[in-house]
Amino acid sequence: MYSRLEDAVSLIQPGSNLFIHTAAAAPQQLIRGMMKRAHELHDITIYQMHTEGIAPYAAPEYEDIFHVNCFFIGANLRRAVQEGRAQYIPVFLSEIPALFRRKAIQIDYALIHVSPPDSHGYCSLGVSVDIAPAVLETARHIIAQVNPNMPRTHGGGFIHTSRIDAMVEAQDEILSVEIGAPDELNCLIAKNVASLIEDGATLQMGIGSIPNAVLSMLGNHRKLGIHTEMFSDGIIDLVDKGVITGELKKKRQFKIVSSFMLGTKRLYEFAHDNPMIEMLDVAYVNDTHVIRQNPKVTAVNSAVEVDISGQVCADSIGYRLYSGVGGQMDFMRGASLSQGGKPIIAMPSVTTRDESKIVATLKPGAGVVTTRAHVHYIVTEYGIASLYGKNLKERAKAMIDIAHPDHRESLEKEAWLELKTA
């Protein structure tokens, strides 16, 4: 039933397109095995979202062997992208599966990380379903790292062993990310965000100090739901307290809907065989038509910088690519169309270098991920700027009011509009 690692990776042929499973599901053993025979390969084109763990194929010495394309730039590929050894494909997360289903990208070999098969022969994609179903529907060959530590999750992330060309046993701990306790700054931002969240809201928020801090402040809320592209440990206590119930959701009532998760071992144990959690194809999870049907969708996302008209840059620092488009626009739009929905961008007012994240104009080369026509709320530690329905002059005033006090005067001077109190 199981293959040796060396035999499994020997299936990979030069000149092939290869997919690597996402985030915490990145199959470390298969990657290591592939690298051991890197000298036998050439013209291998890799497609992936962000992955945790190792990415040695993006090292300078392999530039002529592996051509790496990522839909979202993780920390392990950031330098390679910025130095031109890897490439970034800007695309909405909801639309990535269509690239495979429409054969715009054809995968020859998919390297995935799954749970052991059940009595019916089905393995679970576990912590990362996201774009994998579309890849597995269309990939010519599938090589799986099979791991008893991979949680078996409910939803749409199953693959039968008959579809898998080679299976390699592994005992790896699932890659984890631990978010420390939020500092005072993040708590101030989170307090402002939490003030916008109503009972009965359906939440979308990702991983990080601000989302975790927001969730920690919702203990007295009632009947919250979760429909999000990804989630982390922050939801567990709210489920245990009966705050997150999903009872008011219109789509998949009572269920926590997501496409991938990234957190600690506690999260993965919570998710294992938990029927409350449904891990689904991101083409469904991030579909604006689906999102908007839930009540009071409150989407909390971040930004690199925002100009005073409301244009949001979230994937680059000027020309320097940093992350990706991701699902921000999917949920910002879905929330804005939801009955009582609130699309929110939350961020500190300044960078770690004390540069203002609220700017008169975006840096040259900055990518606009969310347009000013889509923005409703911008939140910093200094307050909430409600931009919905406001003209450019009113927006500039509202944005400067939540900027760091040290930068407000210069923003007023740089603004292309006269700022006078109406």
C-alpha positions in Angstrom: 0.0 0.0 0.0 2.8 2.4 1.0 5.8 3.4 -1.1 9.3 4.3 -0.1 9.9 8.0 -0.2 12.6 7.5 -2.9 10.2 5.5 -5.1 7.3 8.0 -4.7 9.3 11.1 -5.7 11.0 9.2 -8.5 7.6 9.5 -10.3 8.3 13.2 -10.9 9.6 13.8 -14.4 11.6 16.8 -15.8 9.5 19.4 -17.5 6.5 18.9 -15.2 4.1 21.3 -13.5 3.9 20.6 -9.7 1.5 21.6 -7.0 2.5 21.8 -3.3 -0.2 21.6 -0.6 -1.0 24.8 1.3 0.0 26.3 4.6 0.3 23.8 7.5 -0.3 20.9 5.1 2.9 21.5 3.1 4.3 17.9 2.9 7.7 18.3 4.3 8.9 14.7 3.7 7.9 14.8 0.0 9.6 18.2 -0.4 12.8 16.8 1.1 12.6 13.7 -1.0 12.1 15.7 -4.2 15.2 17.8 -3.3 17.4 14.8 -2.9 16.9 14.1 -6.6 17.0 17.8 -7.7 20.1 17.1 -9.8 18.1 14.7 -11.9 15.4 17.2 -12.6 15.0 20.3 -14.8 12.2 22.7 -15.8 10.0 21.9 -12.9 7.3 24.6 -12.5 5.8 24.8 -9.1 2.4 26.3 -8.2 1.4 27.0 -4.6 -0.3 29.3 -2.2 1.6 30.2 0.9 3.2 27.3 2.7 4.7 26.9 6.1 7.9 25.0 6.7 10.7 24.6 4.2 10.9 25.8 0.6 14.5 24.8 -0.5 13.4 24.7 -4.1 13.5 28.5 -4.1 17.1 28.7 -3.1 19.5 30.4 -5.5 21.3 27.2 -6.4 18.1 25.7 -7.7 17.0 28.6 -9.8 17.6 26.8 -13.1 15.8 23.7 -11.9 12.6 24.9 -10.2 10.5 27.8 -11.4 8.3 28.8 -8.5 4.9 30.6 -8.8 2.9 31.5 -5.8 -0.6 32.9 -5.5 0.2 34.3 -2.0 3.7 35.0 -0.8 4.6 33.4 2.5 7.6 34.1 4.6 9.6 31.2 3.2 9.3 32.6 -0.4 9.3 36.3 0.3 13.0 36.9 -0.4 13.0 34.6 -3.5 10.1 36.7 -4.9 11.7 40.0 -4.1 15.0 38.8 -5.7 13.2 37.5 -8.8 13.8 33.7 -8.3 10.1 33.1 -7.7 7.1 34.8 -9.2 3.8 36.1 -7.8 0.5 35.5 -9.5 -2.1 38.2 -8.4 -5.5 36.6 -8.3 -8.5 36.6 -5.9 -8.4 33.5 -3.7 -12.0 32.6 -4.8 -10.8 32.4 -8.5 -7.7 30.2 -8.1 -9.6 26.9 -8.4 -11.0 28.1 -11.7 -7.4 28.3 -13.1 -7.1 24.6 -12.7 -10.7 23.6 -13.6 -10.5 25.7 -16.8 -7.1 24.2 -17.6 -5.4 27.6 -17.6 -2.9 25.8 -15.4 -2.4 22.0 -15.8 -0.8 20.2 -12.9 1.2 17.0 -13.6 2.1 16.1 -10.1 0.3 17.2 -6.9 2.2 16.7 -3.6 -0.4 16.6 -0.8 -0.5 15.8 2.9 -3.5 13.7 4.2 -4.8 11.6 7.0 -4.7 7.8 6.8 -7.5 6.3 4.8 -10.7 5.3 6.6 -12.3 1.9 6.2 -13.8 3.0 2.9 -10.4 4.2 1.5 -10.9 7.9 1.9 -8.2 10.2 3.2 -8.9 13.7 4.6 -7.0 16.8 3.4 -7.2 17.9 7.0 -6.1 21.4 7.8 -6.0 22.6 4.1 -8.8 22.1 1.7 -8.7 25.5 0.0 -7.6 25.1 -3.7 -6.7 21.4 -3.4 -10.0 19.9 -4.7 -9.7 21.7 -8.0 -6.0 20.6 -8.3 -6.9 17.0 -7.4 -9.8 16.9 -9.9 -7.4 17.8 -12.8 -3.9 16.6 -11.7 -2.4 13.8 -13.8 -0.7 12.2 -10.8 -1.1 12.5 -7.1 1.6 11.8 -4.5 0.5 11.8 -0.9 2.3 12.1 2.4 0.0 10.1 4.8 0.2 11.1 8.4 -1.8 10.0 11.5 -1.2 13.4 13.0 -3.2 15.1 10.2 -6.7 15.8 11.7 -9.6 14.2 9.9 -11.9 17.1 9.1 -15.4 17.1 7.8 -16.7 18.9 4.7 -15.4 18.6 1.1 -11.8 17.6 1.6 -11.6 13.9 0.9 -9.7 11.9 -1.7 -9.9 8.1 -2.3 -6.8 6.1 -2.3 -7.6 4.9 -5.8 -6.8 8.4 -7.0 -3.4 8.4 -5.4 -0.4 7.1 -7.4 2.0 6.8 -4.4 1.5 7.1 -0.7 4.4 7.7 1.8 4.0 7.2 5.5 5.1 10.0 7.8 4.8 10.9 11.5 5.5 14.6 11.2 3.8 17.0 13.7 1.5 19.3 11.7 3.2 22.6 11.1 2.1 25.1 13.7 2.0 28.8 14.3 1.6 30.3 17.8 0.4 33.8 18.2 1.5 35.4 21.4 -0.6 37.6 23.7 -1.6 40.9 22.0 0.3 44.0 23.2 -1.4 47.2 24.3 -1.4 48.6 20.7 -3.2 45.6 19.3 -5.7 45.6 22.1 -6.6 49.2 21.4 -7.2 48.4 17.7 -9.1 45.3 18.7 -11.3 47.2 21.1 -12.3 49.5 18.3 -13.0 46.6 15.9 -15.0 44.7 18.6 -17.3 47.8 19.0 -18.5 47.3 15.5 -19.4 43.6 15.9 -23.0 42.9 16.7 -24.7 39.9 18.2 -25.7 37.5 15.5 -22.8 38.6 13.2 -21.1 36.1 10.8 -17.3 36.7 11.2 -14.4 36.5 8.8 -11.0 37.1 10.2 -7.6 35.5 9.8 -4.6 34.8 11.9 -2.5 37.4 13.8 -2.4 39.5 17.0 -5.3 41.8 16.0 -7.8 39.0 15.0 -6.9 37.0 18.2 -7.3 40.2 20.3 -10.7 40.9 18.7 -11.9 37.4 19.3 -10.8 37.6 23.0 -13.1 40.6 23.4 -16.2 38.9 22.2 -17.0 36.8 25.3 -20.2 38.6 26.0 -21.6 38.4 22.5 -24.3 36.1 21.4 -25.1 33.8 18.5 -22.0 34.6 16.4 -21.3 32.6 13.3 -18.0 31.8 11.4 -17.7 31.8 7.6 -14.0 32.5 6.8 -11.3 31.5 4.4 -9.1 30.5 7.3 -9.1 30.5 11.1 -6.8 29.9 14.1 -6.9 29.2 17.8 -8.9 32.3 18.7 -12.3 30.8 18.0 -11.9 27.8 20.3 -12.7 29.5 23.6 -15.7 31.3 22.0 -17.1 27.9 20.8 -16.6 26.5 24.3 -18.4 29.4 25.9 -21.4 29.1 23.5 -20.7 32.5 21.9 -20.1 31.0 18.5 -23.1 28.9 17.6 -23.8 29.7 13.9 -27.6 29.5 14.6 -28.4 32.6 12.7 -26.4 31.8 9.6 -28.3 31.3 6.3 -25.6 29.2 4.7 -24.6 26.0 6.6 -26.3 26.9 9.8 -24.6 25.8 13.0 -21.3 25.1 11.1 -17.9 26.8 11.2 -17.1 27.1 7.5 -13.6 27.6 6.3 -11.1 26.4 3.7 -7.9 26.1 5.8 -6.7 26.5 9.3 -3.3 27.5 10.8 -2.5 27.5 14.5 -1.3 25.2 17.3 -1.7 21.6 18.1 -4.7 22.6 20.3 -6.4 23.9 17.2 -5.8 20.7 15.2 -7.0 18.5 18.1 -10.1 20.7 18.3 -10.8 20.3 14.5 -10.2 16.5 14.4 -13.5 14.7 13.6 -15.4 17.8 14.8 -18.7 17.8 12.9 -19.2 21.5 13.7 -16.3 22.4 11.4 -16.8 22.1 7.6 -13.6 22.5 5.5 -14.7 23.4 2.0 -13.4 24.3 -1.5 -12.4 28.0 -1.4 -14.3 28.6 -4.6 -17.4 28.1 -2.4 -16.2 29.6 0.8 -15.0 32.9 -0.8 -17.8 33.2 -3.3 -19.3 36.6 -2.8 -22.8 35.3 -3.6 -22.5 32.8 -0.8 -20.9 35.1 1.7 -23.6 37.8 1.3 -26.4 35.5 2.2 -25.2 35.3 5.8 -26.4 38.0 8.2 -24.3 40.9 9.4 -21.1 39.5 7.8 -18.3 41.3 9.5 -15.0 40.9 7.6 -11.8 42.0 9.4 -8.7 42.3 7.2 -5.4 44.2 7.3 -3.4 46.5 5.1 0.2 47.6 4.4 -1.0 51.2 3.9 -4.2 53.1 3.1 -4.4 56.4 1.4 -6.7 59.2 2.6 -9.3 58.4 -0.1 -9.6 54.8 1.1 -7.4 52.9 -1.4 -6.0 49.8 0.4 -2.6 48.3 -0.4 -2.3 44.9 1.1 0.2 42.9 -1.0 3.2 45.1 -1.5 5.4 47.7 0.1 5.7 50.0 -2.9 7.3 47.8 -5.6 8.5 45.2 -3.1 6.0 42.3 -3.1 5.2 41.1 0.4 2.0 38.9 0.6 -0.8 38.7 -1.9 -4.4 39.6 -2.9 -5.7 36.6 -1.0 -9.4 36.7 -0.1 -9.6 40.3 1.1 -11.7 41.5 -1.7 -13.9 38.4 -1.7 -14.9 39.1 1.9 -14.9 42.9 1.7 -17.4 42.8 -1.1 -19.4 39.9 0.4 -19.6 41.8 3.7 -20.7 45.0 2.1 -23.5 43.2 0.3 -24.6 41.3 3.4 -27.7 42.6 5.3 -26.1 44.6 8.1 -22.6 43.6 7.0 -19.4 45.5 7.8 -16.2 45.3 5.8 -13.3 46.4 8.1 -9.7 47.2 7.5 -7.8 47.1 10.8 -4.2 48.2 11.2 -1.8 50.1 13.5 -1.5 53.8 12.6 2.3 53.5 12.0 4.8 50.9 10.9 7.6 49.5 13.2 9.7 52.4 11.8 7.1 54.9 12.9 6.1 55.7 9.3 2.4 56.5 8.9 0.4 53.6 7.4 -2.2 56.3 6.4 -0.8 58.2 3.5 -1.8 61.0 1.2 -0.8 58.9 -1.8 0.2 55.2 -2.0 3.9 54.5 -2.6 4.9 54.1 -6.3 4.4 50.5 -7.3 1.9 49.8 -4.5 -0.9 47.4 -5.5 -4.5 48.4 -4.8 -6.1 45.2 -3.4 -9.3 46.9 -2.2 -10.5 50.0 -4.0 -11.8 53.1 -2.3 -15.3 52.2 -3.8 -15.3 49.0 -1.7 -14.1 50.4 1.6 -16.5 51.0 4.5 -14.5 51.1 7.8 -10.8 51.8 8.5 -9.7 51.1 12.1 -6.6 52.1 14.0 -5.8 52.5 17.7 -7.0 56.1 17.3 -10.5 55.3 16.2 -12.8 54.3 13.4 -13.1 56.1 10.0 -16.5 55.3 8.5 -16.0 56.1 4.8 -19.2 54.6 3.3 -21.1 57.3 1.4 -18.6 60.0 2.1 -17.0 62.2 -0.6 -13.3 62.5 -1.0 -12.9 65.5 1.2 -14.9 63.9 4.0 -12.9 60.7 3.7 -9.6 62.6 3.9 -10.8 64.3 7.1 -11.9 61.0 8.6 -8.7 59.2 7.7 -6.5 61.9 9.1 -8.5 61.9 12.4 -7.4 58.2 13.0 -3.8 58.7 11.9 -1.0 58.9 14.4 -1.0 62.5 15.9 2.7 62.9 14.9 1.6 62.5 11.2 -1.7 64.4 11.0 -0.2 67.8 10.2 2.0 66.5 7.4 -1.0 64.5 6.0 -3.1 67.7 5.9 -0.3 69.5 4.0 0.2 66.7 1.6 -3.5 66.2 0.8 -4.6 67.2 -2.6 -7.8 68.6 -1.2 -8.4 71.5 1.1 -9.5 70.2 4.5 -11.9 72.5 6.1 -14.6 71.7 8.6 -17.9 71.6 6.8 
